[in-house]
């Protein structure tokens, strides 16, 4: 029997459109502990420097929300076992948060718990995740460290910065509601290495090396930054225009400092940038050939020169193919 055609639904489209309308600009103020386990440091540097704006479709944004909604159910499940669960910090009334490197690195915990059946007297960091059936099966077979290294790294950072030596990872199979529970021990050496990795990325003025020079490599092919990272010639794209892609701004304790305006920049100011924005030279896919006090000149293939003066990029270098 032939498959019935998909019938378009204005309600379905409107629901997804509402998610897209409510979504943020795709940038995160800090380098997240949830990402620090990512293997490619260059991709993390691009994330932190706001080079590529992420725009997720409504369906995917709704999927992210599904994971967030599952957290309350995990908390309820644990409390039914007799565990004491704190999903918010009693001192602030908000999620437990950890940070390092001047506030540029950190994350928010799903919660902490004590009186867990496996170790009643030990406080644990809690991490809740949802998985597809394939991902869940791999998790059960390999355990967290080998199956989900980013999740493992995230918990190591949380334990280290919270001063808690154990974590409990709770995962649900979205296909059949099966659960996987694993206790994780702190690995202080790994946590220290991850913190050093974060510091290296945050304060680098040039992007780290690519994980692969082959744009068809699976990690590159699936990366949001691939057009910027691997683009050249006619396929080159411009990085986003904001203070984090500007050579005049620097991450400092408590925020970002603008050398031009001699002040700390708010998140709104960072996103908006100003007419004096000059790209960090490594973000321009052409050799730098000259520079002045308020301009930098580059030479593109074929001998074409482009002078970045800040004022001209909005007309000529909107994110997309370089003209």
C-alpha positions in Angstrom: 0.0 0.0 0.0 1.4 3.4 -0.9 2.3 5.7 2.0 -0.2 8.5 2.5 1.2 11.9 1.7 2.2 14.2 4.6 -0.6 16.8 5.1 0.7 20.2 5.9 -0.7 21.6 9.1 -0.8 25.3 9.9 -1.0 24.5 13.6 2.1 22.3 13.4 3.9 25.0 11.5 2.8 27.7 13.9 4.0 25.7 17.0 7.5 25.3 15.5 7.5 28.9 14.3 6.8 30.1 17.9 9.8 28.2 19.2 12.0 29.8 16.6 10.6 33.3 17.4 11.3 32.8 21.1 14.8 31.4 20.6 17.9 33.4 21.6 20.5 34.5 19.1 22.5 31.2 19.4 25.3 32.6 21.5 26.3 31.7 25.0 28.1 34.2 27.2 30.5 31.6 28.6 32.3 28.6 27.4 30.1 25.8 28.8 31.2 22.9 30.9 28.7 20.8 28.8 30.9 21.4 25.8 34.4 21.3 27.1 34.7 17.5 26.4 34.3 18.3 22.7 37.4 17.0 21.0 37.9 19.9 18.6 39.4 22.9 20.4 39.0 25.1 17.4 35.3 24.5 17.3 35.1 25.5 21.0 37.1 28.7 20.3 34.7 29.5 17.5 31.8 28.9 20.0 33.3 31.2 22.6 34.2 33.9 20.1 30.6 34.0 18.6 31.8 33.5 15.1 28.8 31.5 13.8 25.2 32.1 14.7 23.3 28.9 15.3 19.7 28.9 14.1 17.9 25.7 15.1 14.6 24.7 13.5 11.5 24.7 15.7 11.3 20.9 15.8 14.9 20.7 17.3 14.2 23.5 19.8 11.2 21.6 21.0 13.3 18.5 21.3 15.7 20.4 23.5 12.8 21.4 25.7 11.8 17.8 26.0 15.1 17.1 27.7 14.6 20.1 30.0 11.1 18.9 31.0 12.4 15.5 31.8 14.5 17.0 34.7 11.5 17.5 37.0 10.5 13.9 36.5 13.9 12.6 37.4 13.8 14.7 40.6 10.4 13.3 41.4 11.6 9.7 40.7 14.7 10.1 43.0 12.6 11.6 45.8 10.3 8.6 45.7 13.3 6.4 46.5 13.9 8.4 49.6 16.7 10.6 48.3 17.0 14.2 49.3 17.3 16.2 46.1 18.2 19.9 45.8 17.6 21.1 42.3 18.2 24.8 43.3 20.7 26.4 45.6 18.9 27.3 48.9 21.0 30.5 49.2 20.0 31.9 45.8 16.8 30.0 44.8 18.3 29.4 41.4 20.2 26.5 39.9 23.6 25.6 41.4 26.2 27.3 39.2 29.9 26.8 39.0 32.4 29.1 37.2 36.1 29.6 36.6 38.5 31.7 34.6 37.0 35.1 35.4 33.4 33.8 34.8 34.1 32.9 31.2 33.8 29.1 31.9 31.2 27.2 33.8 27.7 25.7 33.9 24.6 25.0 35.8 23.9 21.7 37.6 20.7 19.7 37.3 21.0 19.3 41.1 22.7 17.6 44.0 21.5 14.7 46.1 22.2 12.7 49.3 20.6 9.6 50.7 20.8 7.8 47.4 20.4 4.1 47.8 23.8 3.3 46.4 25.6 5.6 48.9 23.3 7.2 51.5 25.8 9.4 53.2 27.5 10.8 50.2 26.5 14.0 48.3 26.3 13.5 44.6 26.2 15.9 41.6 23.2 15.0 39.5 23.2 14.9 35.7 20.0 14.1 33.8 20.0 13.1 30.1 17.6 11.9 27.5 18.6 9.5 24.7 17.4 7.9 21.5 17.2 4.1 21.5 20.5 3.8 19.6 22.3 6.2 21.9 20.9 4.5 25.0 22.0 1.1 23.9 25.5 2.4 23.3 25.5 4.0 26.7 24.5 0.7 28.4 27.2 -1.2 26.6 30.1 1.2 27.0 29.1 3.3 30.1 29.3 7.1 30.3 33.1 7.7 30.0 33.4 5.8 26.7 30.0 6.4 25.2 29.4 10.0 26.2 32.8 11.7 26.9 31.2 15.2 26.8 28.8 14.2 29.5 31.6 12.6 31.5 33.8 15.7 31.2 30.8 17.9 32.2 30.3 16.0 35.5 34.1 16.1 36.2 34.0 19.9 36.1 30.9 20.1 38.2 32.3 17.7 40.9 35.7 19.5 40.9 34.3 23.0 41.2 31.6 22.0 43.7 34.0 20.1 45.9 31.8 16.9 45.6 33.6 13.6 44.9 30.7 11.7 43.3 28.1 12.2 40.6 25.1 10.2 39.6 24.2 10.1 35.9 20.5 9.3 35.1 19.5 8.6 31.5 16.1 7.8 30.0 15.5 6.0 26.7 12.9 8.2 25.0 11.6 5.2 22.9 10.6 2.9 25.8 11.2 4.9 29.0 13.9 2.6 30.3 16.4 4.1 32.7 20.1 3.9 33.1 21.9 4.9 36.3 25.6 5.1 36.9 27.7 6.6 39.7 30.8 8.5 38.6 33.9 9.1 40.7 35.9 12.3 40.5 39.0 12.2 38.4 40.9 15.2 39.6 43.7 14.9 37.0 41.2 15.0 34.2 39.3 17.9 35.8 42.5 19.9 36.0 43.3 19.1 32.4 39.8 20.2 31.3 40.1 23.5 33.2 43.5 24.1 31.6 41.9 23.4 28.2 39.2 25.9 28.9 41.7 28.5 29.9 43.8 27.9 26.8 40.7 28.4 24.6 39.3 31.4 26.4 42.4 33.5 26.3 43.7 32.5 22.9 43.9 35.3 20.3 44.1 32.9 17.4 42.1 29.7 16.8 43.6 26.4 17.7 44.5 24.0 14.9 41.7 22.1 13.1 40.9 18.6 14.2 41.3 17.7 10.6 42.3 19.5 7.4 39.8 17.3 5.5 36.4 19.1 5.3 34.7 15.8 4.7 36.0 14.4 8.1 32.8 13.5 10.0 33.4 15.9 12.9 34.0 18.7 10.4 31.2 17.8 8.1 28.7 18.0 11.1 30.1 21.2 12.6 28.3 24.5 12.4 31.6 26.2 11.9 32.7 24.2 8.9 32.0 26.9 6.3 34.1 29.4 8.2 36.8 26.9 9.3 37.3 25.2 6.0 36.1 27.9 3.5 38.5 29.5 1.1 38.3 31.3 -2.2 34.8 31.4 -3.5 33.5 29.3 -0.7 34.9 31.6 2.1 32.4 33.0 4.5 32.7 35.9 7.0 32.5 35.5 10.7 29.7 37.3 12.6 30.2 40.9 13.4 30.3 41.4 17.2 32.8 42.4 19.8 34.1 38.9 20.3 35.3 38.7 16.7 37.0 42.1 17.0 40.7 42.5 17.7 40.0 45.4 20.0 38.2 43.4 22.7 39.6 41.0 25.2 38.2 38.6 27.8 39.1 39.8 31.3 38.0 39.1 34.8 34.2 39.5 34.9 33.6 40.2 31.2 35.0 41.6 28.0 37.0 44.8 27.8 37.0 47.1 24.8 40.4 48.8 24.0 38.7 51.4 21.8 36.1 52.5 24.4 38.2 51.6 27.5 35.3 49.9 29.3 33.7 46.6 30.1 31.1 45.6 27.6 27.6 44.4 28.4 26.2 41.3 26.7 24.0 43.5 24.6 27.0 45.7 23.6 29.0 42.6 22.7 26.3 41.4 20.4 25.7 44.7 18.7 29.4 45.7 18.2 30.2 49.1 16.8 31.3 50.9 13.7 35.0 50.5 14.8 34.9 46.7 14.7 38.0 45.2 13.1 38.1 41.4 12.5 40.6 39.3 14.3 43.0 38.6 11.4 42.8 34.8 11.7 39.0 35.1 11.0 39.7 36.6 7.6 40.5 33.9 5.0 43.3 35.9 3.4 46.8 37.0 4.2 47.2 40.3 6.1 49.4 42.6 4.0 49.2 45.9 5.7 47.7 47.7 8.7 47.2 51.1 10.3 45.8 52.5 13.5 42.2 51.9 12.5 42.4 49.5 9.5 43.8 46.2 8.4 44.3 45.2 4.7 44.1 41.7 3.3 44.9 40.3 -0.1 42.5 37.7 -1.5 43.2 35.1 -4.3 43.5 36.8 -7.7 45.2 39.9 -6.2 42.0 41.6 -4.9 42.7 43.6 -1.7 40.1 44.4 0.9 40.7 46.9 3.7 38.8 46.3 6.9 38.0 49.7 8.3 35.0 48.7 10.4 32.7 51.1 8.5 32.6 49.1 5.3 32.0 45.6 6.4 28.2 45.9 7.0 27.8 46.4 3.2 30.4 44.0 2.0 30.9 41.3 4.7 27.6 40.3 6.0 27.8 36.7 7.1 27.8 34.7 3.9 30.0 34.4 0.9 32.7 37.1 0.9 32.2 39.5 -2.0 
